[in-house]
Amino acid sequence: MEKIQDTNPTTLKVLMVPWLAHGHILDSLCPDLLIFDGYQPWAPELASSRKIPAIDFLIIGSASVSFFYHHYLYAGKRDFPFSGIFLKDYEAKQLQLTAEMNISIGPDVAFNGLEKSHDIILINTCNEIEGKYVDYLSTLSNKKVIPVGPLIREMGTTTENEENSKIIQWLDKKDESYFEYFLSKEEIEEIGHSLELSELNFIWVVRFPLGEETNIENALPKGFLDRVEGKGVIVEKWAPQARILEHPSVGGFLCHCGWNSILESLHFGVPLITMPMHFDQHTHSRMAVELGTAMEVVRDDKNGKLNKEKTAEVIRNVVTEKNGGENVKAKVKELSKKIREKGEEEFDQVVNKLLDLSTKNKQTVNT
């Protein structure tokens, strides 16, 4: 791959292992088509050398991809055409620092899939959510970008463990739409104070960095568990997010804006309170705010620090539908209905496009 020729030896070795292994797999299976995502930068070259069409499948939103790809292509020479998507100064500095610390996987690798995808690009979004950004990404890449989402995992009827059952039972006892569901990794103490000040019922998922020796009681503000007893459920590591978001008692979702979380919240019609932390989370948040389905918590413009009183205010406004929160609730319900009603027609079109691409490629190879 000419664009990662300067990758350091250790990283290159890691990348080459799947290159060699999957090369043997492709030779054995002889697939008509290969679909890959950003974690397989070796895929398009590997497929191309065997005359197999390789299609990039983007697993983050088109607003974020088009924003970063635009700046990669134009390097400050041209403004991004949509003012609603932006980075604050401290966010841009944070992103730059992260990029400098991870020079082995730079923008060349990040956008390798876009540039080498065969004719089309698939993306997990839909026109109802990001239509103008899908179109702009098509313009930037000179390829047809086809939305295939939102792809939401079906919950089915799998047996729940005891802890998950307790969470759902607790939800069943709460008033409709007066509930807060949290997904947290950092700034635990500040979020705890904000949650307490909001005076709302909540489920809070607390996650600690891998290898960190701590527990919930030590991480939370002193006496927090006693003060919120009966009003909140605190879960460590994981909770059944989709099951919770579909519950009628859920009135808001405070999240760090991972793309799957955004899509699930919009699918189930749950208003968002966004607290982005890093990378594409900031641009996902701005998209949701621009769409009218979210309010973003207020941070210090210089250093990004949270203010517990202002955070609690945003939470209350969204969940209790006040000071603009009522508009967010109405918009997300409207959008959820559109997403659910559109059926599988668009997905059928994608399948037909892939079949057509495969057929044409086989005809070309055989001539």
Beta strands, then each sheet from edge to edge (+ up, - down):
strand 1: 34-36
strand 2: 54-58
strand 3: 120-123
strand 4: 144-147
strand 5: 180-184
strand 6: 202-206
strand 7: 232-236
strand 8: 252-255
strand 9: 272-274
strand 10: 294-296
sheet 1: 1+ 2+ 3+ 4+
sheet 2: 7+ 6+ 5+ 8+ 9+ 10+
end
